[in-house]
Amino acid sequence: QVQLVESGGGLVQPGGSLRLSCAASGSIFLIDVMAWYRQAPGKQREVVARITSGDLRIYADSVKGRFTISRNDAKDTVYLQMNSLKPEDTAVYYCAGKRTGLPAYDYWGQGTQVTVSS
């Protein structure tokens, strides 16, 4: 099993920045693709960004140029640097992990709240 724990959420003003962290523990060899999802009130969960073990990074159109996903394998941690935050970025952000080739993410964190408001 793999455990994922997010941190770094909070309240920030529009235009501000936050960095989310996702620390993985347990059977790390089970995952090599990591992603950040978010879910706003009344909306479906959506993918924000993902990163592979080969450092391929894919972003949702809504966050391109503002968010950056990265990984530190020595620390088994994935980050999401969020800049130029907008009120519409307000959501619970989840970290997820899976093995390449599998259709769905098997492992999820508990989520961290990000609120962008003045």
C-alpha positions as CSV (number, residue, x, y, z in Angstrom):
1,Q,0.0,0.0,0.0
2,V,0.9,3.6,-0.5
3,Q,0.1,6.5,1.7
4,L,-0.1,10.0,0.4
5,V,-0.3,13.1,2.6
6,E,-0.8,16.6,1.3
7,S,0.1,19.8,3.0
8,G,0.5,23.5,2.2
9,G,-3.0,24.6,1.6
10,G,-4.5,27.7,3.0
11,L,-6.0,31.1,2.4
12,V,-4.4,33.4,-0.1
13,Q,-5.3,36.6,-1.9
14,P,-5.9,36.8,-5.6
15,G,-2.5,37.0,-7.4
16,G,-0.8,35.3,-4.6
17,S,1.2,32.0,-4.5
18,L,1.1,28.7,-2.6
19,R,3.1,25.5,-2.8
20,L,1.5,22.2,-2.1
21,S,3.4,19.2,-1.1
22,C,2.5,15.5,-1.3
23,A,4.6,13.1,0.7
24,A,4.5,9.4,-0.3
25,S,5.3,6.5,2.0
26,G,4.9,2.7,2.0
27,S,5.3,0.7,-1.1
28,I,6.6,3.5,-3.3
29,F,7.5,1.1,-6.1
30,L,3.8,0.7,-6.8
31,I,3.5,4.2,-8.3
32,D,5.5,6.1,-10.9
33,V,2.8,8.6,-12.1
34,M,1.7,11.3,-9.7
35,A,-1.0,13.9,-10.2
36,W,-2.8,16.7,-8.6
37,Y,-6.6,16.9,-8.8
38,R,-8.9,19.5,-7.4
39,Q,-12.6,19.6,-6.6
40,A,-14.5,22.8,-6.1
41,P,-17.9,22.9,-4.3
42,G,-20.7,21.6,-6.6
43,K,-18.2,20.6,-9.3
44,Q,-16.6,17.4,-10.4
45,R,-13.1,16.5,-9.5
46,E,-10.7,17.6,-12.3
47,V,-7.0,16.9,-13.0
48,V,-4.8,19.9,-12.6
49,A,-1.4,18.4,-13.5
50,R,0.5,15.2,-13.6
51,I,4.1,14.1,-13.8
52,T,5.7,10.8,-14.8
53,S,8.9,9.1,-13.6
54,G,10.5,10.4,-16.8
55,D,9.6,13.9,-15.8
56,L,6.9,14.3,-18.5
57,R,4.5,17.0,-17.2
58,I,1.0,17.7,-18.4
59,Y,-1.2,20.5,-17.2
60,A,-4.9,21.5,-17.5
61,D,-5.4,24.4,-19.8
62,S,-6.8,26.5,-16.9
63,V,-3.5,26.4,-15.0
64,K,-0.9,26.4,-17.8
65,G,1.7,29.1,-17.2
66,R,0.6,29.5,-13.6
67,F,1.1,26.1,-11.9
68,T,4.2,23.9,-11.9
69,I,4.4,20.3,-10.9
70,S,7.7,18.8,-9.8
71,R,9.0,15.8,-7.9
72,N,11.9,15.1,-5.5
73,D,12.4,11.3,-5.7
74,A,15.0,11.4,-2.9
75,K,12.3,12.7,-0.6
76,D,9.4,10.8,-2.2
77,T,7.5,14.1,-2.5
78,V,5.6,15.8,-5.3
79,Y,5.0,19.5,-5.3
80,L,2.5,21.9,-6.9
81,Q,3.7,25.5,-7.1
82,M,0.7,27.7,-7.7
83,N,1.3,31.3,-8.8
84,S,-1.1,34.1,-9.9
85,L,-3.9,32.4,-8.0
86,K,-7.5,33.3,-9.0
87,P,-10.7,32.9,-7.0
88,E,-11.7,30.1,-9.4
89,D,-8.7,28.1,-8.2
90,T,-10.5,27.7,-4.8
91,A,-11.0,23.9,-4.2
92,V,-9.8,21.0,-2.2
93,Y,-6.6,19.7,-3.9
94,Y,-5.8,16.0,-3.9
95,C,-2.6,14.2,-4.6
96,A,-2.9,10.9,-6.5
97,G,-0.6,8.1,-7.6
98,K,-0.7,5.1,-10.0
99,R,1.4,2.8,-12.0
100,T,2.1,3.7,-15.7
101,G,-0.5,2.0,-18.0
102,L,-3.2,1.7,-15.4
103,P,-6.4,3.5,-16.3
104,A,-7.2,4.9,-12.8
105,Y,-5.3,6.3,-9.8
106,D,-5.3,3.8,-7.0
107,Y,-3.9,5.9,-4.3
108,W,-5.2,9.2,-3.0
109,G,-4.4,11.7,-0.3
110,Q,-6.9,13.2,2.1
111,G,-6.9,16.6,0.4
112,T,-5.9,20.1,1.4
113,Q,-8.1,23.2,1.1
114,V,-7.0,26.1,-1.0
115,T,-9.0,29.3,-0.8
116,V,-8.3,32.3,-3.0
117,S,-10.2,35.3,-1.7
118,S,-9.6,38.9,-0.8
